[in-house]
Amino acid sequence: MISKARRVVVTGLGVVSPYGVGADLFWDNVKQGKSGIKHTTIIDMAGQNVKISGEVSDFKPEEHLDPKEAKRMDRFTQFAMVAAIEAYKDSGLSEGSFDNNRFGVVVGSAAGGMATIEKNHNTILAKGPTKCSPFTVPMMISNMAAGRISIALNAKGPNKAVVTACATAAHSIGDAARMIQYGDADVMVAGGADACITILGIGGFSSARTLSTRNDQPEKASRPYDKHRDGFIMS
């Protein structure tokens, strides 16, 4: 423990969102008031009351990650990896400019690999419990994003995943800042990632009546500049 908390600054940003992949594109679209809400296409919406979501429709993991490794990641981990790599590059940091043993990661996920759980549960029901993928557990657990990022960036310092529902990313940033303030690390990657557009995800939130049913006007359902948004953003 050091006697005085150190100053913490943000030096790099990375974003994967329905409003754009990449921090610059994301911010440009937000400033222009564009909506990322649209009719959902990545899953079968038959029988669902809600037909819209904040779908990251232009995201192609193979354009950013090794295709073989990307297949072994749930979509939420792919999002986290791409955003983290962008933030690292944006920061201006480079290998050798700091102590990797004091470089850590706090990246959480509220739901973890929901699509992985759903897919392999269906496989078990259809073919039996021995037929699910051996990557099921590594892909579904919420701390896999933080683990993957630490491997990719050679971050050997503190590593953990925060799981606090909608506050996950904010709490992750706060925890990472405190680690720097009080001497546990010098450099941290922090944030959150989720990929809840699945049959279970949409169905569950819809049943709880937390999603907008403005299926005929998706662009007005949940906009980043609204103070009174109608529903959660499912991405």
N, C-alpha and C positions, 0 to 999 in steps of 0.2 A: 504494500500500500504506500502510495506517495502522499506527501503532506498537502499538496495543492493540486486540485483537478486541472488537467491540461485542456487547452483549447482544442476543439474538434471542428474540422471543416469538411465539407463535401467537395470532392475534387473530380468526380466522374459520375455520369448518369447512364442508365440503360433501361429501355422500355420495350416490352412486348405487350400490346393491348389492342382492343378492337378499334382504337382511334389511330393506330399506326404502329408499325414495327420499327423501332429506332426513336430515340429521344427527340430528335429534331422534327421528324414527321409528326410524331404524337403532339408536340407542342404547337406546331403550325395548325393542325386540325382543331385543336382545342381553342386556339385564339380565333379561328374562323367560325367557331360555333358549330362545327360539323358533328353529326351524330354517328356513333359506331354501332348503334342498335339496328338490327335488320332481321329479316326472316331467317330462321335457323336452317342450315343446309348440311351440317356435318353429321347429324344423326337423324334417324327416322322420328318424326314428330307426331306420327299417327296416334290418336287417342289423347294427346296432351292438350290441356286447356290453354297453355301459353305456347305460342308458335314463334316467338322472337327472343333474341338474346344478343349479348355483346360478343359476337363470334369473331375470333381472330382469323378471318377468312383468307388473308394473303400470306399466312405463315407457312413456310416450307422448311422444315428442320434440316433437310439435307443440304440446303443452301448455306447453312450456318455451322452445322456440326458434321462430324464423321457419320456417314449414313449407317454404318454397322452399329456404332455406339448409340445413335439416335433411336434405333429400333429397340434398344434395351432400356429406354427411358420412357416413363409415362409423359404425357403431354405437358403436365405441370412442370416437370423437371426440364423438359426441352425449353419451355418459356424462361425458366429461371436461368438456365445455362446461357442462353443467347443474350439475355439482359445483363447478366453478370460480366460476360466477356466484353460486351459493348462498354459497360461502365469502367472496366479495367483499362481498356484502350483509351477511353475518353479522359481518364485520370492523368495520363502522362507518365504513369509508373512504368518501370521496366525491370526485368529480372536483374538482380545484383544491386539495385539502387536502395534496397532495404533488406532487413533480416526476415527471411521467410518464416522463421520460427516465431516471429511476432506479427505475422500476417494471418488474420483469422476470417471466419465467415459466420454470420448469423442470418440465415435465410429460412423462413418458415413457410408453412402451407396450412390453411385451415382444414382442408379436406384430404390432402395427399392424392394418391393415385386412384381416384374414383373410377376412371375408365378401366384401369387394370383390374380392379376388384370386380367390377361388373362383368367384364369379358371373361375372366377366369371362373367366376361363379357360374356363369352360363355354361362354360365348358364342363365343369364338374357335374352340373345337373344333367347334361346331355350324355357325357361319356364316362363319368366317374371321377373320384378325387385324385387318382394317379395321373390324370391327363392334363392337369393345369400346368402352365408354364413354370419351369424352374426359376424364372426371373420374376415371378409373381410378387414375392415379398420384397426383393430389392427395388422393384418398380413402384410398389404401392406405399411404402412407408414415407411419412412426411419429411423426415430428415435426409432423404436421398438427394434432394436438390442441393442442400448445403454440402453434403459429402462429395457429390459430383463436381461442384464448383471448386472445392478445395483441391481436388485431384488435378483438375484442368489448369488451375492457376498456381499450383504448388504452394498453397497456403497451409502452413504447418502449425499455425497457432490455434487459438480457441475456435471451436467449431460446434454449433448447436442449431437446433430448429425450434422456433417459437410457434406454438399453436394456440391462438387466442381469437378464433373466429375472424370477424371483419377487422379486428385491430392487429392482426398478425404482423403485417408489414411494418406498421407504425411502431409496435413494440420491438420488433427486430432492430429497427434503426436506433431506437432508444437504448436497447441493451448493448448494441455495438458501440455507440457513442460513449457509454459509461465504461466499457472495456478500455477504450483509448484514454478517456479522462483519468482513470485511476491506475494506469500503467500495466494492464494485462496484455495489451497489444499496441502496435504502432499504426497498423493499417487494417481496415476491416471492409469486407463486402457485406452489405446489409440490404434486406428487402423481403419480399414475399411473392409467392406464385400459386395460382390455382387454375384448374381446368375442370370446371364442374358442368360443362355442357354434355351431359350423359342422360340416358333414360331415367336413371335413379336421381341424378341431380336436379333436373328440371321437374320431374314428378314430385320429388320431396318438397322442394321449395314452393312449387305451385300449390300443393295440398295445404301448405302452411299459410297460403295467401300472401306471400311476400313478393310475388312477381307481378309485373304489370300485365294486364290483359288487353292492352291497346294493340292487338294484332293487326288492325287495319292501318295504324299510324305508328309504326315502330320507331321512326326517327324522333317522335315526340314523347316516347315512353320514359326515357331515362337519359338525360343529357348532362354532360359534365359541368355546365354552367347553371343548371337549375338549382334553386334553393329548396324547392319542394318536389323532389323526384318521386316518380310513381313506380316504385318497385326496386328491388336489387338489380345489379348488373351481373348477369351470368356470363362468364367468359371461359 
